Amino acid sequence: MEKLTPGDVRKVLTLMEHNGTAQNYQRNAFSVMSAAFRVAEREGLIGRNPCDLMDTPRKGRVELEVLTQDEVIRLLKVFGDSPEALLWATYMLTGARRGEVLGLEWDRIRDGHIDMSWQLQRILWSHGCGARPAPRQKAACGFSRAASCPDRRIVAPADYEYRPVTRALYWTRPKSQAGWRIIPLVEPLRSWLLRWRELAPSNAFGLVFTDNGTPIDPEDASTAWPRVREAVGINRPVRLHDLRHTAIDMMYAAHVDEADIMRIFGHSTVQMSRSYRSGGNRERETAAMRRLSASLGYGEIDS
């Protein structure tokens, strides 16, 4: 390790580039190497972190695919007549992240607001019986899969806050305090959720959205969304997460103040809100959400 130089790191990045690896993936690999070498430097294994002697790879620019306002209106008209499709409407009318909507509990919808302080995520297991086994080899417990290990442990930082749901699914807290937010509940989503509460099958988890009483795996939701999108004639590759970008775009189009956009979407900086754009206080946030709904033909913009 003591022979490592910035040139060695550069060779790794060059090889990744020649293999067609995305620029942001190269940047992530650089960050992992830098973190590992930082530990080695602290432990006295190397004299200097070679990554500190070179520039961090630039972040790649991602061209966002978002729905147009007309497409959103068309989808909402379809969803308004189908309570089961309310899941997708909730994404478009709140701009919430994938796991935030899937992990939404009924007791966090109250007093005209939605508490988005938890999200549903899949957490990985690690073997607690000893060293990680080689590929296709069994660990000391007799199992190769970490999930089968009697002493399995969750792969998460010590300060990571989570609650078990079922199997490998957990409610987790957002990474930053900015992510712990309260979203105003306005029309038409308010009425749709009230109607859904009466029609939705009960479940043991208190979740708003389930698959016949079973929590919806985030990956399953991402797989199902393109079929829903294409069923109404939208064939562009708009991902489920792009509905968040769509909501931000519509906020800008409705002339909502950037500071309000930042708070509603849980961004730590205004620049982060701008980066999600393609091409306050509770009253102001509520007015911002009403402005978004009004731009889609639901209600009037507050004066």
HELIX and SHEET records of a PDB file:
HELIX    1   1 PRO A    6  HIS A   18  1                                  13    
HELIX    2   2 GLN A   23  ARG A   42  1                                  20    
HELIX    3   3 PRO A   50  LEU A   53  5                                   4    
HELIX    4   4 GLN A   69  GLY A   80  1                                  12    
HELIX    5   5 PRO A   83  ALA A   85  5                                   3    
HELIX    6   6 LEU A   86  THR A   94  1                                   9    
HELIX    7   7 ARG A   98  LEU A  102  1                                   5    
HELIX    8   8 TRP A  106  ARG A  108  5                                   3    
HELIX    9   9 ALA A  146  SER A  148  5                                   3    
HELIX   10  10 GLN A  177  GLY A  179  5                                   3    
HELIX   11  11 LEU A  189  LEU A  199  1                                  11    
HELIX   12  12 PRO A  218  ALA A  231  1                                  14    
HELIX   13  13 ASP A  242  ALA A  253  1                                  12    
HELIX   14  14 GLU A  258  PHE A  265  1                                   8    
HELIX   15  15 VAL A  270  SER A  275  1                                   6    
HELIX   16  16 ARG A  282  SER A  295  1                                  14    
SHEET    1   A 3 ILE A 109  ARG A 110  0                                        
SHEET    2   A 3 HIS A 113  ASP A 115 -1                                        
SHEET    3   A 3 ILE A 182  PRO A 184 -1                                        
SHEET    1   B 3 GLN A 119  ARG A 122  0                                        
SHEET    2   B 3 LEU A 169  THR A 172 -1                                        
SHEET    3   B 3 TYR A 162  THR A 166 -1                                        
SHEET    1   C 2 TRP A 125  SER A 126  0                                        
SHEET    2   C 2 ARG A 153  ILE A 154 -1                                        
END                                                                             
